[in-house]
Amino acid sequence: MKILVYSTYGFDKPFLEKATHGKLELVYTDQPLNEKTVNLAKGFDAISLFTSDYATAQMLEKLYTYGIKYIALRSVGYDNIDLKKARSLGIKVANIPSYSPYSVAEHATALLMALNRKLILGQKLMLMGDYRLDNLIGFDLHGKTVGIIGTGKIGSAFAKIMHGFGCKLLACDPKENKKLILETNITYTTIEQLCQNSDVISIHCPLNPETKFMLNRSLFKQMKEGVFFINTARGMIVNTEDLIEALNTGTIAAAGLDVYEKEKTIFFRNHINKKIEDNLFTILRSHPNVLITGHQGFLTKEALQGIAVSTIANLNAWEYNGISENELN
């Protein structure tokens, strides 16, 4: 099997190379899959995609004519591929069922702590020679109410971390995690009640038609004034214009974001000495109480190893058996 790996980066290629053990023919490109690069797949049997790639119905049709039979996603989420179209064309798609949930959960915690304890501002003031503490007051997490939207593996890991801080936990998820309730005393409730009662809100749910722009003006208006808002899930779960409005009114005191709804053209690229043509993003990152990281929550050695091993396992399963247990369609 000949495989083209789209959106290859310096951080993931070594892990993929190690996971193959030289048994698969991988060809790498740093280009993302889009209308201009889809033709690179000619002559390959399979492709591997990352979160920065889009596989629309139109592109899938082209991939099918090029002879692509398999698509191995290097991610848990699959909102960037038209599964219905892939299914109709007979193209098999498999994702990464899971990787280290601690990577993202710990990053969400880092964003929260950095914002709460004013670490970025403190460092800037110190570099200026200003060692005054007047503008660096935070709050104890102990005893605060933390609302967690989505209690899958990552949300559950985050809940356990917050439980360790001594927080009261609220959750919103269609499926209650009974084990998590026993371990953390977390209380499941409606998303409205979660917003109304939480001092910190962290998103850990997948992006799908039901969750797209779920966090919008209506829910922001129901939040407690001064809430801390964390999103390490998917950017399009949050309406950014409404988020900015909530920041401006003071409803949201601070926001830690590892994702952004229009991140595809911004994140994972070098924009030094280049202007980012996105006014919404410019406004968002100009807020002193907003901390944005470039979708790096997953970026730990353990997670990268898990992603690489599962990706290669899917490709090997197709190579030798024609079927993978992680197929989505």
Rosetta blueprint (number, residue, H / E / L):
1 M L
2 K E
3 I E
4 L E
5 V E
6 Y L
7 S L
8 T L
9 Y L
10 G L
11 F L
12 D L
13 K H
14 P H
15 F H
16 L H
17 E H
18 K H
19 A H
20 T H
21 H L
22 G L
23 K L
24 L L
25 E E
26 L E
27 V E
28 Y E
29 T L
30 D L
31 Q L
32 P L
33 L L
34 N L
35 E L
36 K L
37 T L
38 V H
39 N H
40 L H
41 A H
42 K L
43 G L
44 F L
45 D L
46 A E
47 I E
48 S E
49 L E
50 F L
51 T L
52 S L
53 D L
54 Y L
55 A E
56 T L
57 A H
58 Q H
59 M H
60 L H
61 E H
62 K H
63 L H
64 Y H
65 T H
66 Y L
67 G L
68 I L
69 K L
70 Y E
71 I E
72 A E
73 L E
74 R L
75 S L
76 V L
77 G L
78 Y L
79 D L
80 N L
81 I E
82 D L
83 L H
84 K H
85 K H
86 A H
87 R H
88 S H
89 L H
90 G L
91 I L
92 K E
93 V E
94 A E
95 N L
96 I L
97 P L
98 S L
99 Y L
100 S L
101 P H
102 Y H
103 S H
104 V H
105 A H
106 E H
107 H H
108 A H
109 T H
110 A H
111 L H
112 L H
113 M H
114 A H
115 L H
116 N H
117 R L
118 K L
119 L H
120 I H
121 L H
122 G H
123 Q H
124 K H
125 L H
126 M H
127 L H
128 M H
129 G L
130 D L
131 Y L
132 R L
133 L L
134 D L
135 N L
136 L L
137 I L
138 G L
139 F L
140 D L
141 L L
142 H L
143 G L
144 K L
145 T E
146 V E
147 G E
148 I E
149 I E
150 G L
151 T L
152 G L
153 K H
154 I H
155 G H
156 S H
157 A H
158 F H
159 A H
160 K H
161 I H
162 M H
163 H H
164 G H
165 F L
166 G L
167 C L
168 K E
169 L E
170 L E
171 A E
172 C E
173 D L
174 P L
175 K L
176 E L
177 N L
178 K H
179 K H
180 L H
181 I H
182 L H
183 E H
184 T H
185 N L
186 I L
187 T E
188 Y E
189 T L
190 T L
191 I H
192 E H
193 Q H
194 L H
195 C H
196 Q H
197 N H
198 S L
199 D L
200 V E
201 I E
202 S E
203 I E
204 H L
205 C L
206 P L
207 L L
208 N L
209 P L
210 E L
211 T L
212 K L
213 F L
214 M L
215 L E
216 N L
217 R H
218 S H
219 L H
220 F H
221 K L
222 Q L
223 M L
224 K L
225 E L
226 G L
227 V E
228 F E
229 F E
230 I E
231 N E
232 T L
233 A L
234 R L
235 G H
236 M H
237 I H
238 V E
239 N L
240 T H
241 E H
242 D H
243 L H
244 I H
245 E H
246 A H
247 L H
248 N H
249 T H
250 G L
251 T L
252 I E
253 A E
254 A E
255 A E
256 G E
257 L E
258 D L
259 V L
260 Y L
261 E L
262 K L
263 E H
264 K H
265 T H
266 I L
267 F L
268 F L
269 R L
270 N L
271 H L
272 I L
273 N L
274 K L
275 K L
276 I L
277 E L
278 D L
279 N H
280 L H
281 F H
282 T H
283 I H
284 L H
285 R H
286 S H
287 H L
288 P L
289 N L
290 V E
291 L E
292 I E
293 T L
294 G L
295 H L
296 Q L
297 G L
298 F L
299 L L
300 T L
301 K H
302 E H
303 A H
304 L H
305 Q H
306 G H
307 I H
308 A H
309 V H
310 S H
311 T H
312 I H
313 A H
314 N H
315 L H
316 N H
317 A H
318 W H
319 E H
320 Y H
321 N H
322 G L
323 I L
324 S L
325 E L
326 N L
327 E E
328 L L
329 N L
